[in-house]
Amino acid sequence: MGKKAAKSSPEAIDQALQKLVMVCPNKRTYDEITSLMFQLYCGNDFGLGNFSLSFLDKVEGCWRTGRKKAAQAKGLKLVVKNA
C-alpha cells in the first residue's frame, strides 16, 4: 500500500478494502460492512430521502461521535472547533 490510488481508479477499491481489513476486529464485522457497501452500490438509499447529502451527514456525524467516545475511553476530552 505504498502509493495512493486516484479515487475513481480500480486500485482505489482494493486499497479501501485492505484498509477495512486492518480496522475490522473480525470477519463478521468485515462482512457486515462490505455487504452494506454492496447495497449502497446497488442503489439502496435506506430511506434517507435526499440520499447523497443525508448519507454524508450521517457519515460525518458517526465519525465525530465515534472519535469522541474513543477519546473518552482513553481519558481524553476531544474539542472540535467548527471552522
MARDO-502995 format. One line per field, with one value per residue (C-alpha): x, y, z. Coordinates in nm, 4 decimals. Each point is the difference from the previous one (the first is absolute). Layout:
X <- c(X  ...)
Y <- c(Y  ...)
Z <- c(Z  ...)
This chain:
X <- c(0.0000  0.2711  -0.1498  -0.3409  -0.2440  -0.2314  -0.3529  -0.1523  0.2704  -0.0422  0.2823  -0.1983  -0.2481  0.2839  0.1735  -0.3243  -0.0772  0.3540  -0.0349  -0.3391  0.1553  0.2544  -0.2599  -0.2698  0.0258  -0.1334  -0.1368  -0.3617  0.0466  0.1865  -0.2848  -0.2627  0.1819  0.0730  -0.3621  -0.1188  0.2469  -0.1405  -0.3575  0.0982  0.1654  -0.3195  -0.2053  -0.1593  -0.0545  -0.1090  -0.2915  0.2225  -0.1910  0.2617  0.2432  0.3371  -0.0231  -0.1724  0.2552  0.2959  -0.1497  -0.0516  0.3588  0.1408  -0.2205  0.1032  0.3673  -0.0324  -0.1887  0.2214  0.3226  -0.1428  -0.0843  0.3441  0.1658  -0.2167  0.0931  0.3643  -0.0778  0.0329  -0.2379  -0.0427  -0.0734  -0.1201  -0.0048  -0.2311  0.1776)
Y <- c(0.0000  0.2434  0.2279  0.1661  -0.0876  0.2502  -0.0155  -0.1270  -0.2508  -0.3775  -0.0022  0.2304  -0.2761  -0.2439  0.2477  0.0839  -0.3686  -0.0643  0.2872  -0.1331  -0.3394  0.1712  0.1847  -0.2675  -0.2017  -0.3195  -0.1559  0.0520  0.3775  0.0044  -0.1929  0.2364  0.3072  -0.1405  -0.1180  0.3526  0.1434  -0.2345  0.1024  0.3659  -0.0790  -0.1704  0.3102  -0.0737  0.3455  -0.1401  0.2454  0.3066  0.2082  0.2392  -0.2863  0.1501  0.2928  -0.1997  -0.2776  0.2381  0.1702  -0.3390  -0.1057  0.3238  -0.0190  -0.3585  0.0921  0.2847  -0.1986  -0.3049  0.1961  0.1780  -0.3352  -0.1370  0.3033  -0.0283  -0.3670  0.1112  0.2695  0.2860  0.2795  0.0632  0.3625  0.0684  0.3546  0.0675  0.2052)
Z <- c(0.0000  -0.0850  -0.2634  0.0388  -0.2783  -0.1638  0.1438  -0.3246  -0.0888  0.0332  0.2551  0.2310  0.0911  0.0679  0.2297  0.1817  0.0581  0.1238  0.2467  0.1069  0.0752  0.2240  0.2092  0.0279  0.3189  -0.1622  -0.3204  0.1065  0.0234  -0.3319  -0.1656  0.1447  -0.1283  -0.3452  -0.0303  0.0785  -0.2512  -0.2656  0.0813  -0.0347  -0.3326  -0.1190  0.0783  0.3373  0.1551  0.3386  0.0090  0.0337  -0.2551  -0.1397  0.0210  -0.0869  0.2431  0.2749  -0.0309  0.0162  0.3075  0.1626  -0.0766  0.1442  0.3093  0.0729  -0.0388  0.2489  0.2633  -0.0478  0.0397  0.3034  0.1633  -0.0869  0.1591  0.3125  0.0333  0.0152  0.2555  -0.2488  -0.0885  -0.3711  -0.0898  -0.3526  -0.1323  -0.2914  -0.2647)
